[in-house]
Amino acid sequence: MQNNVGLFLAKRAMLSPKREAYVDGASGLRLTYTELNARANRTANAFAAAGIEKRERVGLLLMNSAEFMEAYFALGKIGAVVVPLNWRLVADELEFILKDSGTQRLIFGDEFLTMVEDLYSRGDKTDVRQWLQVTGSEPLAGFAESYEAFRDAAADTEPPIGAADDDMLYIMYTSGTTGLPKGVVHTHTSSMWGALTIAATTYYHEAERYLACLPMFHVGALTPLTVNVYRGATNIVMRSFDPVRAWQLIQDEKITSGLAVPAMLNFMLQVPNLESFDHSTLRWCMSGAAPVPEALIQAYADRGIEIHQVYGLTESCGPACLIDAENALTKIGSTGKAFFHTDIRIVDDHGQDCPPGVSGEVWVKGAHIMREYWNRPDATAETIVDGWLRTGDVAVFDDDGFVYIQDRIKDMIITGGENVYPAEIENLLMAHPGIREAAVIGQASVKWGESPLAIIVRSDHDLSKADVLAYCRGKLAGYKQPKAVEFVDEIPRNPSGKILKRILRERFPGPAAV
C-alpha cells in the first residue's frame, strides 16, 4: 500500500465496509466507510476530469461537514493540495491566504456566500478560477458550480493515486508574529506519522465513537479525523460547537471519546440540568490549546471522564506531549511526556539541553513535523534546526521527565482555543491616525482562557476606548479583536526598542472583563 493518506479511507472501507464512518450531529446524515469512500472517489474523479494537476491547491471554506471530510481524502488521493480556510477570518485575511497559497479552486458552503461574492468581485487579487458551492438554503451564485452536481456526475471507482510520501497533502495557515499568516506544509508522510504517534499513545478501543467538535480547518480536528479513519472509529461531527448539543450527542450516540479545548469543556459544565444526560459511555477526552485547570480535570474525573492534556502545534501536525488523567492530577500543570513516535528537548540559548528544573525552549522532533513554511525559506530555517522544530515555547522538565510549559516566547495569546498573535493586532492599531503606540497582551479570562487587551498611547486625546474597539471590528476576525483598551502615557521598551510585555502584564494582570 502506498503511503497516501487518501488511501487510508479506501483501506478502511475495505476492512470495515459497514461500520459507521460519519454521523452528522445536526442533519442526522449517516455514512458507512463504504459510502464515505464512494463520495470521496466521486469528488476525486470529478476533479481529475476537470483537469486538476498534481500539487494544485484547493481551498475548503466549509463548516464541519461530510463534504469537508470527503474532499480532504479525495484531494489527497489524486495528489492535489488542500488549503483548509478558517471561516472566522474576514475577506481581507482570506484574500491574502488564497493569493499566497496560489489556490485555484475553492469549495465553499453557502453560509459564506456573501464573503465569497466579495472575494470573487476582487478579480485577480486571488487566483481562484473554479468556485464550487455546497448548496443549502442559499441560491447558487451566478459564478459558481454546484459542488453536489460536480461530485455526483463522476464515477465512484478508485481514482489513480497521484501522490505519496513527501508530496504535499495540505497547507494550513497559522498567524505569524509579523502580522501575516504562514502556510504550514504537511505531506502524506508527516500526516501519516502524526496519526500513527497519536494512535500509538492514546487510548483508542475497537470501534471508538469520537465526538468531533473542533473546526476541521484546525490541525486539532484534521489529524484526529485521519487517526479515526486509520483506527476505524466513528466520527460524530458537530458543524459548530454547542455545549447542550454536545451532551445530547454523547448520550444519544453513545460517544466514547473526543477532543475539546478547555473553554469548551468549561462551557459544557455550565449546562443546566447537566446530570440529566447519560454520559456513561464517555471514557476520555483530550484537551489542548491551553492549560487545563485542575478544577476542570477534577470535575470531569468526578463524573468518571478522564481528561488527557495534549500539547502540540500546527507545525507538528498536532502531537508533541500528552498526559493522562492519573498523572494530570498528580503532576498538576504538566503537559506530560512526548508522544510515542516523538522526541522532546528543552534547550538553552546555546542549543544545549537543559537539566531538570532549568527553563529553556521546547524543541520537537519526529517524522510528523512540517516540511516547511510555504514560500518562506527564511522562516523555515529559523524554525527547523537539524530536524528539530523550535516551538517558541518555554518549558522545564521535572525529575521524572514531565514537561511543564511556562511561557510563550512569541507572546501568543490563546483565546477559546484560537491562536492570536499580538503583532497582527498591533499592526492594525498603529494604522489608526489617533494612535501613537500600541501593544497587545493576553489577560486571563474565565470564559475564553485569555482575552486580548490593547494598551495604547494616543496622539489624539479625543480618541475613546469605544472608538478603538469600533475601529477593529470588521478588520480582524472576531476572536482576534481586543476585548478591552487601556490608555497609557508610555509603553515600556528595552534599549533595542522591543516592547517589555512582562512589565505590561504586571501592570495589567487582569482578569479580563470578558
RAQUIDA-V295280 format. One line per field, one symbol per residue. psi: psi as a letter, one per 30 degrees, with the letter a starting at -180 (. if undefined). A space follows every 50 residues. Layout:
BEGIN
psi = ???
END
This chain:
BEGIN
psi = klikeefeeeeeeeeiefkkekkjfefgkkkleeeeeeeeeeeeeeeefg gklkfkkkkjiklkleeeeeeeeeeeegglkkjkkjfflleeeeeeeeee fgkfkkkklffgeeeeeeeeffbgflgkfkjjkjkcfklkkffllkeeee effllglklkkgllcgkkeljkkkklfgfklkjkjkleeeeefeeeeeef eahklkhkjkjjflkffkffeeeeeeeeeefglkjjkkelkkeeeeeeee eeghkflakkleeeeeeeffkkheffkjgffjelkkkaflkjkeeeeeee efggkkjjkkkalefggdkdlkkleeffffikfkgblklehkkkljkafg gkkklkfkkakkkkklfgllelkkgieeeeefejjhfkjjfgkklkkafg gkkjkeljeggkkjjgfkkkkeeeeeeeeffkfgkelkkklkkkkeefel kkkkkkkkfjffkleeeeeeefkfflkeffkkflkkklfkkkllfffkki feeeeeeifalle.
END
